[in-house]
Amino acid sequence: MTDSSSETCELAPDIARFYQGKSLQGQPPSLWTLVLSQVTTWIFARSLMNAAVLGFFYGIAGTLAYGMYYFSFITGAHIVDSLRFKHGFNNIQTFMQVKFGATGEHLYNAVIGFRLVSEVFSNLLVFGFITTLFVGFNENYLILIIAVATLIYSSIGGLHTALKTDVAQALLTIVAIAVLSVAMFAHPLFSFDDIISSSNTADNKGWILLIVAFIQIWSYPAHDPVMTDRGFLADRATTKKSFYYAAPISMACILLFGLLGVFAQLNNAGGATEVTQTLNTLFSPAVMMLFSFALIISAISTLDSTYASAAKLIAIDMKLVKPTVRNGRLIMLGFLLAGLAFIATGSKDLFDAVAISGTASLFLAPVVFFSIWSSWEVKPWAIIVSFVSALMAGIIYMLENGGYITVMAPVFGAEHKYVQLLILCVMASMIGSIAFVLARKRV
C-alpha cells in the first residue's frame, strides 16, 4: 500500500496550510513539531487537573489510572498506521462510510463532534477556575477573554498556526512541570515511601479506574480527532515516531503533575476538600503561580488545536461546507459558542466529560479490533448495536452520577461511581463485540 498522504486531494497553499498544517511551500510538519504538538494537546488543562484531583482523592492509584490513558498514543499509532497503509484511507470518516455506510460515518461524526465541544468546554472551565483562584477576577469575563483571544490567533493560520504555537507551549509546559516537580521533591514533607503506599488498600477505587482506563485506551484514540488528525500529516516513519516519542514524554508529565495531588492529600492537615487549597498551604505563592501557569498554557494549547480539528471535521472530513479559510473560521466560532453554551449549563465535573466521552467511544472498540486490525467485513447493523450500547452506558453513568436515577446499585450492587463505570464499560464492550461476531460476513 502506498503512502495515503500522497493520495490526498491537492488544496491551494493557504487552504492546505489552514487544514493540513503544511507550510506555504507545501512541506508537512517535522518530526519534533508533531511530537511536541501531540504532547501539549494531550497534557492539556483538563488532563492536568484530573490527574492531580484523582491523585488527591485516590492516591498513587488515581494518578496511575489517569496515566494509563496515555498508552492511547501506542494504540493510536497502530490505528492510524493500519488505516493509512493497510486499508489506504486518508481519514477515519471514509473508512466508516465504506465499511458501515452513511450511518456508520454519521454516528462517528456525532461522537467526535461531542468530543471537540467537550474539549472547548472543559479547558475554558479550567482556565476560568484557575485564573479566578489566583487572580481574583470574574470567572465568566476571564473565560470570554481567553476564548476570544485563542479564537483570533487560531483563525489566522488554522492547523499550521496551532502546530507552531504547540511547540512553544509544549516546551513551556514541560519546563513548568519540571520545576514544580523539583519543588515537590525538595519539600521537607515529601516522601517517596508515602507516595508509593498512598493506595495500599484493596478497596481504593483508583485501581478500579485503572481498569476502566485500560478498557478505554483501545478505542479512545479513534474518537480523538486532535490526536488522529496529526497521524495523517507526514510520512509513515515520521508519523510512527511522533506517536511513540509523545507517549513517554506526555505520560511522564501527567504522572509528575498527578503526584502533586497525591502529595497534597498526604499532607492535608487542614482537611481541605480541594487539591489547590492544600497545595496553597504547602508551597510558596511563586510555586503556585507556576502551577496556574502550567494549566493556563496547556488550556490555550488545546483550544487552538481543537478549533483546527473542528474546522477540518466539518469542511474536509464531513464536506458540509467548502474548505475555505473563511468557512474554517466560522466553524471555529461555532464550536466556541457550543462550548460556552455547555459551560452555561453549570456542569463543573471535569472527569465526567472524560468518562462519558470515553464510554461513548467504546462503540469503536470492535471497529478497531475487528474491522481495522483484523480486516473483518461485517454487516452494517453491528455498528448501530455497538453505538447504542456505548451511548446508553454513557447516559446511564451520567444520570447515575447526577443523582437522577438509581439503577446500578439495586441491579449490580455497585454503589461507587467508578465501579458503576467499570460495569457499564464491560457491558458496552461485550455487547458491541458480540454484535460484530454475529454480523461478520462469511466469505
C-alpha distance (Angstrom), angle and dihedral (degrees) to the residues before:
residue distance angle dihedral
M1 . . .
T2 3.80 . .
D3 3.78 124.1 .
S4 3.77 103.5 -77.9
S5 3.77 92.0 -150.9
S6 3.79 87.8 74.3
E7 3.80 89.5 55.7
T8 3.79 94.5 57.2
C9 3.78 113.3 114.9
E10 3.78 112.8 -98.7
L11 3.78 116.3 -107.0
A12 3.78 129.6 -165.1
P13 3.83 111.4 -89.8
D14 3.82 95.0 -105.5
I15 3.81 91.3 46.1
A16 3.82 93.3 47.0
R17 3.80 88.2 49.3
F18 3.81 91.8 51.7
Y19 3.83 98.8 44.0
Q20 3.82 105.3 22.9
G21 3.80 101.9 33.1
K22 3.81 94.1 -121.5
S23 3.78 124.2 150.4
L24 3.80 118.6 -112.0
Q25 3.83 85.6 -100.2
G26 3.81 88.7 59.5
Q27 3.81 96.7 -108.2
P28 3.82 119.9 146.1
P29 3.81 119.8 -127.7
S30 3.82 117.8 -79.9
L31 3.80 125.2 -109.6
W32 3.79 97.4 -99.0
T33 3.78 92.6 42.8
L34 3.81 87.0 58.2
V35 3.81 93.3 42.9
L36 3.79 94.9 51.5
S37 3.78 91.6 41.5
Q38 3.81 90.6 53.8
V39 3.79 90.1 47.1
T40 3.78 97.4 50.3
T41 3.80 94.5 43.2
W42 3.79 89.7 54.5
I43 3.80 100.2 41.5
F44 3.76 88.3 56.3
A45 3.80 125.9 151.3
R46 3.79 96.2 -91.1
S47 3.79 91.8 50.4
L48 3.79 94.1 48.4
M49 3.79 91.8 49.7
N50 3.80 92.4 44.8
A51 3.81 91.5 51.8
A52 3.80 91.7 49.5
V53 3.81 94.0 44.2
L54 3.81 93.4 47.7
G55 3.80 89.4 48.2
F56 3.80 89.2 50.4
F57 3.81 94.3 52.7
Y58 3.82 102.3 31.2
G59 3.79 105.9 23.7
I60 3.78 123.1 -137.2
A61 3.83 90.2 -19.6
G62 3.80 90.6 63.3
T63 3.78 92.9 49.8
L64 3.81 92.6 46.3
A65 3.79 89.6 48.7
Y66 3.77 91.7 57.2
G67 3.79 90.9 42.2
M68 3.81 88.3 57.2
Y69 3.81 89.3 69.9
Y70 3.82 88.6 67.3
F71 3.79 90.9 70.5
S72 3.80 80.2 76.3
F73 3.80 86.1 88.0
I74 3.80 89.2 65.3
T75 3.80 95.7 45.5
G76 3.81 89.3 40.8
A77 3.81 91.3 54.7
H78 3.79 91.1 55.3
I79 3.81 93.2 44.3
V80 3.80 92.5 52.8
D81 3.80 93.6 41.9
S82 3.81 91.6 52.4
L83 3.79 92.8 46.9
R84 3.80 93.4 50.3
F85 3.77 104.8 34.8
K86 3.79 105.5 22.5
H87 3.80 99.5 38.3
G88 3.82 100.5 19.9
F89 3.82 100.8 -128.8
N90 3.80 128.4 145.7
N91 3.80 95.7 -152.5
I92 3.78 140.7 8.8
Q93 3.81 93.3 -110.6
T94 3.80 93.2 65.3
F95 3.80 91.0 48.1
M96 3.82 90.9 51.3
Q97 3.80 91.6 48.2
V98 3.80 93.9 49.5
K99 3.80 94.9 45.0
F100 3.81 101.3 36.6
G101 3.79 106.7 16.0
A102 3.79 128.0 -123.3
T103 3.81 91.3 -42.5
G104 3.79 92.7 60.8
E105 3.77 91.7 48.9
H106 3.82 93.3 47.9
L107 3.80 92.8 49.0
Y108 3.79 90.6 50.5
N109 3.79 92.9 48.8
A110 3.80 91.1 49.7
V111 3.81 91.8 54.9
I112 3.79 96.4 47.1
G113 3.80 90.9 43.1
F114 3.80 88.3 58.4
R115 3.79 89.2 45.3
L116 3.81 92.1 55.8
V117 3.81 93.1 47.1
S118 3.82 90.0 49.8
E119 3.81 89.4 52.4
V120 3.80 91.3 55.2
F121 3.79 91.9 44.9
S122 3.80 98.2 47.0
N123 3.79 98.5 43.4
L124 3.80 92.6 47.9
L125 3.79 87.8 48.9
V126 3.81 92.7 53.5
F127 3.78 90.9 46.6
G128 3.80 91.3 51.8
F129 3.79 92.9 46.3
I130 3.79 95.9 48.3
T131 3.78 97.8 43.1
T132 3.80 91.5 46.2
L133 3.80 89.9 50.0
F134 3.78 95.5 51.4
V135 3.79 103.7 24.3
G136 3.78 101.0 32.7
F137 3.81 99.5 -140.0
N138 3.78 124.3 135.7
E139 3.81 108.5 -73.0
N140 3.81 95.7 -140.2
Y141 3.80 93.0 52.7
L142 3.80 91.6 49.1
I143 3.79 91.9 50.0
L144 3.79 91.5 51.1
I145 3.81 92.2 47.9
I146 3.81 95.0 52.3
A147 3.82 91.5 40.5
V148 3.78 92.4 55.8
A149 3.81 94.3 39.9
T150 3.81 94.0 53.0
L151 3.79 91.1 43.8
I152 3.80 92.0 53.9
Y153 3.80 97.3 51.4
S154 3.82 92.8 37.9
S155 3.78 91.2 54.2
I156 3.80 92.3 55.0
G157 3.80 96.8 70.9
G158 3.80 106.9 -2.2
L159 3.80 114.8 -152.5
H160 3.81 93.1 -2.8
T161 3.80 90.3 58.5
A162 3.80 91.4 44.8
L163 3.81 92.1 52.7
K164 3.79 93.4 48.6
T165 3.80 95.0 47.5
D166 3.82 90.1 43.5
V167 3.80 90.1 65.8
A168 3.80 94.2 56.8
Q169 3.81 92.6 39.4
A170 3.80 92.1 50.4
L171 3.78 92.7 51.3
L172 3.81 91.7 47.9
T173 3.80 92.0 48.7
I174 3.81 93.4 47.5
V175 3.81 91.5 50.0
A176 3.80 91.2 47.5
I177 3.81 92.3 50.5
A178 3.81 90.8 46.5
V179 3.81 92.0 53.0
L180 3.82 91.2 45.7
S181 3.81 89.4 51.2
V182 3.81 92.1 50.9
A183 3.81 89.6 50.0
M184 3.82 89.9 51.3
F185 3.82 95.5 45.9
A186 3.82 90.8 47.6
H187 3.80 93.1 49.7
P188 3.84 111.7 113.1
L189 3.82 91.0 -130.5
F190 3.80 95.3 52.9
S191 3.80 116.9 111.1
F192 3.81 126.4 173.6
D193 3.79 89.8 -156.2
D194 3.79 91.0 56.8
I195 3.79 91.1 47.8
I196 3.80 92.9 51.3
S197 3.81 92.8 47.7
S198 3.80 95.1 44.4
S199 3.81 92.7 102.6
N200 3.79 101.9 34.2
T201 3.81 97.2 131.0
A202 3.79 120.8 96.2
D203 3.80 92.9 -134.8
N204 3.82 94.6 57.0
K205 3.78 103.9 127.6
G206 3.78 91.8 -148.6
W207 3.81 87.7 80.9
I208 3.81 89.3 54.2
L209 3.78 89.3 52.6
L210 3.80 89.4 50.7
I211 3.81 89.0 59.8
V212 3.82 90.5 47.1
A213 3.80 90.2 53.3
F214 3.81 91.2 49.0
I215 3.80 90.1 53.8
Q216 3.79 92.5 48.7
I217 3.80 101.2 45.6
W218 3.80 92.3 76.6
S219 3.80 92.8 64.4
Y220 3.81 101.8 19.6
P221 3.84 96.5 87.3
A222 3.80 92.2 51.9
H223 3.80 91.3 62.0
D224 3.81 95.6 45.7
P225 3.81 107.6 86.1
V226 3.81 92.4 -179.1
M227 3.81 88.0 64.9
T228 3.79 100.1 35.7
D229 3.81 95.0 44.5
R230 3.80 87.1 65.4
G231 3.79 89.2 54.8
F232 3.82 92.4 67.5
L233 3.81 100.1 50.7
A234 3.81 106.5 76.6
D235 3.80 141.0 30.7
R236 3.79 122.7 -69.6
A237 3.81 98.8 -96.7
T238 3.80 94.3 45.7
T239 3.79 91.9 46.9
K240 3.80 94.2 51.0
K241 3.78 93.0 47.2
S242 3.81 91.7 48.8
F243 3.81 91.1 57.6
Y244 3.80 94.8 42.1
Y245 3.82 93.9 48.0
A246 3.81 93.8 44.4
A247 3.82 92.3 54.3
P248 3.84 100.4 68.1
I249 3.81 94.3 34.7
S250 3.79 94.9 52.9
M251 3.80 92.8 39.4
A252 3.80 91.3 53.5
C253 3.80 90.6 49.6
I254 3.79 94.5 49.1
L255 3.81 93.7 45.9
L256 3.80 92.8 49.0
F257 3.79 91.6 49.3
G258 3.79 90.0 46.2
L259 3.80 90.0 54.5
L260 3.80 87.5 64.0
G261 3.79 86.7 65.6
V262 3.81 92.4 48.2
F263 3.80 90.7 48.1
A264 3.80 90.4 49.3
Q265 3.81 93.0 52.9
L266 3.81 93.3 47.3
N267 3.80 89.7 55.0
N268 3.79 99.2 36.3
A269 3.79 95.9 128.9
G270 3.78 92.8 154.1
G271 3.79 95.0 56.5
A272 3.80 94.4 -120.1
T273 3.79 116.4 177.7
E274 3.81 96.9 -149.9
V275 3.77 129.1 61.7
T276 3.81 94.1 -133.6
Q277 3.81 91.7 54.9
T278 3.81 91.8 56.4
L279 3.80 94.5 42.7
N280 3.80 88.6 53.6
T281 3.80 88.9 61.2
L282 3.80 93.6 46.6
F283 3.79 102.8 45.3
S284 3.77 137.8 46.5
P285 3.82 121.3 -103.1
A286 3.81 88.8 -105.6
V287 3.81 91.9 57.7
M288 3.80 91.7 46.4
M289 3.77 90.4 50.4
L290 3.80 87.1 55.2
F291 3.82 88.3 49.4
S292 3.79 90.4 54.8
F293 3.82 91.2 42.3
A294 3.83 90.9 57.8
L295 3.80 90.8 51.3
I296 3.80 94.5 46.0
I297 3.81 94.0 48.8
S298 3.79 91.5 47.0
A299 3.81 91.2 49.2
I300 3.80 91.9 52.3
S301 3.81 92.8 46.2
T302 3.79 92.3 54.2
L303 3.78 95.7 45.1
D304 3.81 95.2 58.6
S305 3.80 91.9 47.4
T306 3.80 91.0 47.4
Y307 3.80 91.2 52.5
A308 3.83 90.2 49.9
S309 3.81 92.3 49.8
A310 3.80 91.0 47.2
A311 3.80 90.8 54.0
K312 3.81 91.3 48.7
L313 3.80 91.9 47.2
I314 3.79 94.8 55.6
A315 3.81 101.0 34.2
I316 3.82 105.1 31.6
D317 3.80 107.9 21.9
M318 3.81 101.0 32.9
K319 3.82 94.3 27.6
L320 3.80 91.5 -147.3
V321 3.81 92.4 142.2
K322 3.78 135.4 17.5
P323 3.83 110.5 -83.9
T324 3.78 99.5 -112.7
V325 3.78 128.0 141.1
R326 3.80 90.4 -115.4
N327 3.79 93.0 53.3
G328 3.79 90.5 46.1
R329 3.79 90.1 55.4
L330 3.80 91.8 49.4
I331 3.81 90.4 50.8
M332 3.80 90.1 51.5
L333 3.80 89.3 52.4
G334 3.80 90.8 49.7
F335 3.81 93.3 53.5
L336 3.79 90.9 46.7
L337 3.80 90.5 54.0
A338 3.82 90.1 48.0
G339 3.81 90.4 52.5
L340 3.79 91.6 49.1
A341 3.81 89.5 49.9
F342 3.81 88.7 54.3
I343 3.81 89.9 52.9
A344 3.81 89.4 50.5
T345 3.84 89.3 62.7
G346 3.79 88.0 69.7
S347 3.83 98.1 -121.0
K348 3.83 111.3 154.5
D349 3.81 105.3 166.8
L350 3.80 105.3 109.2
F351 3.77 97.8 -174.2
D352 3.79 90.7 53.0
A353 3.80 88.6 66.9
V354 3.82 89.9 53.0
A355 3.80 93.9 44.3
I356 3.80 95.3 47.5
S357 3.80 92.7 43.5
G358 3.80 92.0 45.7
T359 3.79 92.4 47.4
A360 3.80 92.3 49.1
S361 3.81 88.7 50.0
L362 3.80 89.9 61.8
F363 3.78 88.7 85.3
L364 3.80 84.7 74.9
A365 3.82 94.4 55.1
P366 3.83 94.6 86.9
V367 3.81 88.4 42.4
V368 3.80 89.4 57.0
F369 3.80 96.9 42.8
F370 3.79 100.6 38.1
S371 3.81 107.8 22.7
I372 3.81 104.8 30.2
W373 3.80 102.7 31.2
S374 3.82 101.7 25.4
S375 3.83 97.7 32.9
W376 3.79 94.2 -133.5
E377 3.77 119.3 168.0
V378 3.80 110.1 -139.7
K379 3.77 135.0 178.3
P380 3.82 112.7 -97.5
W381 3.81 94.9 -117.8
A382 3.82 89.5 73.5
I383 3.81 92.6 69.1
I384 3.81 90.4 53.2
V385 3.81 91.9 52.6
S386 3.80 90.8 46.8
F387 3.80 92.2 48.2
V388 3.80 95.1 47.9
S389 3.81 92.8 48.2
A390 3.82 92.8 49.7
L391 3.79 92.9 43.8
M392 3.81 92.1 49.6
A393 3.81 89.9 49.5
G394 3.81 90.2 53.7
I395 3.81 92.9 46.3
I396 3.81 93.4 47.7
Y397 3.80 90.7 50.0
M398 3.80 91.6 49.3
L399 3.82 93.5 48.0
E400 3.81 92.9 44.7
N401 3.78 93.0 48.7
G402 3.80 90.5 46.8
G403 3.78 91.8 52.8
Y404 3.80 94.3 -117.9
I405 3.80 95.9 119.6
T406 3.81 137.6 17.6
V407 3.77 110.6 -152.0
M408 3.78 109.4 122.8
A409 3.81 97.8 60.1
P410 3.84 97.2 50.6
V411 3.81 94.0 42.0
F412 3.82 102.8 36.1
G413 3.79 103.6 13.8
A414 3.81 89.1 -119.9
E415 3.80 111.9 147.0
H416 3.81 103.6 163.7
K417 3.79 117.1 75.8
Y418 3.82 94.5 -128.9
V419 3.79 92.2 51.8
Q420 3.80 87.0 51.3
L421 3.79 90.0 48.6
L422 3.80 91.7 51.4
I423 3.81 92.2 51.4
L424 3.80 91.6 48.1
C425 3.82 92.6 48.4
V426 3.81 92.3 49.9
M427 3.80 91.9 47.8
A428 3.80 94.2 47.7
S429 3.81 91.7 47.6
M430 3.80 92.7 48.8
I431 3.81 94.6 47.5
G432 3.80 92.3 48.6
S433 3.80 93.3 46.5
I434 3.81 93.5 47.7
A435 3.80 89.7 49.8
F436 3.81 91.0 54.0
V437 3.80 92.6 47.7
L438 3.81 91.1 50.9
A439 3.82 92.8 44.0
R440 3.81 95.9 48.9
K441 3.78 112.2 128.9
R442 3.78 113.0 -126.3
V443 3.76 112.2 -134.9
